[in-house]
Amino acid sequence: MSDAANPASPAASNNGARSIHTVDARTKKRNASEKRFKYYGIAAIATGVFFLVVLLGSILWNGVSAFQQTYLEVPVYLDPERLDRENPSSATTFTYNPLIAEAVWERAQELGFGDEFEDEGGMSPLISASAAAIIRDRVIANPDLIGETIDVRILAGSRVDGYLKGRVDRDSASRDRNIDVAHLELVDAMQENGSIRKVFNWDFITGTDASESRAEQAGIGVAMLGSFFMMLVVLGLSLPIGVATSIYLEEFAPKNKFTDLIEVNISNLAAVPSIVFGILGLAVFIQFMHLPQSAPLVGGLVLTLMTLPTIIISTRASLQSVPPSIRAAALGVGASKMQSVFHHVLPLALPGILTGTIIGLAQALGETAPLLLIGMVGYIATNYPDGVASGFLDPNSAMPAQIYEWAKRADPAYYERAWGGIIILLVFLFAMNAIAILLRRRFERRW
């Protein structure tokens, strides 16, 4: 082979030919640009992950403490001179408050704090306002306890709970009219003695909302049940209506201006702010149809209207992803149009349909604005429903509305519970999205 035929030979190089291994300026510039773009992508991903970690870290840091609660454990003497064994329900909570305060006062004297407080009246900041009702219910259930000394575990006040969780310190207590430094010193002594301790707070998960003065008693259980009944309504209405609408528009509807108008409106409804659906629900379902206000049924209807566009769009995309050859093969062997859709196309599109439905439900689960407009605020969720019918029709709240209600209250203990409620809501959302991913991987077909 001659030197002229070999571009990499020294002779060819001397004649001005360039080797394929030589990188010119334009190639270097292009390679540098590609590297920069790669680094920009990595930086963008790192930034997103960083802020996600910061967000989740903030939620956990502020909300995990809501799953612990401070309790007092003291012996309470049920004085028969104050309580009627024959009619224990005649004694109100005002009768039990002094009995509890005396028990805590005796424990304070045992620990050497008798000089700091004049009498048992100084013990009230340590005791939750709900403590008397708890003991009263126990006595009503068993009147034979009257005249005995019983060991009880009652909720401590929100300031005591905040002190043990680091939310209250001696400096803030010196400016707080609800508790002072002497109380905090007594709390330290009672904690060492075992009379005060923190335990896992099941009542936060299963309990009901409480008044402003009983933050330590508030729970999200009833609101969780309200969200559950709402999701049943949304699932029972949006899935069949959304899938049927998608099948008709995609497989059977003629392509004309009318169907084009419907498709445009569906796409526009997906971008409408959720508060508009709340105003619509208030006007139609409550003021016009006179359905019960604040009921999960009404909340479910409002969220159904909001979820339908998402389900319709995702279902149509799933139907479009099925290859046309499936339809042609079914029709070719004698199947009708209806049979080809429901026996062949719909089963193959099912993974995408289920995924879109679950994502739509997850979006509806986190909505707050439309629920506030129809009256589903937190403080009405104080009792569990009596049955399935009352679960749909009785006034109730939902988790997002309950979290919003807690966040705007003045007591810092409610702020802590708002963060804890966000953790529970995120657990539900993560679970629903995980189910969507599993369903897609289980039923997905690759063409």
Secondary structure, DSSP 8 states (H G I E B T S, - for coil): --GGG-TTSHHHHHTT---TT---HHHHHHHHHHHHHHHHHHHHHHHHHHHHHHHHHHHHHHHGGGGEEEEEEEEEE--TTTS-SS-GGGS-HHHHHHHHHHHHHHHHHHTT-TTT-SSGGGGGGGB-TTHHHHHHHHHHH-GGGTTSEEEEEEEB-HHHHHHHTTS--HHHHTT-SS--HHHHHHHHHHHHHTSEEEEE-HHHHH-----TT-GGG--SHHHHHHHHHHHHHHHHHHHHHHHHHHHIIIIIS--SHHHHHHHHHHHHHTTS-HHHHHHHHIIIIIIIT---TT-HHHHHHHHHHHHHHHHHHHHHHHHHTS-HHHHHHHHHTT--HHHHIIIIIHHHHHHHHHHHHHHHHHHHHT--HHHHHTT--GGG--S--SSHHHHHHS----HHHHHHHHHTSSSHHHHHHHHHHHHHHHHHHHHHHHHHHHHHHHH----
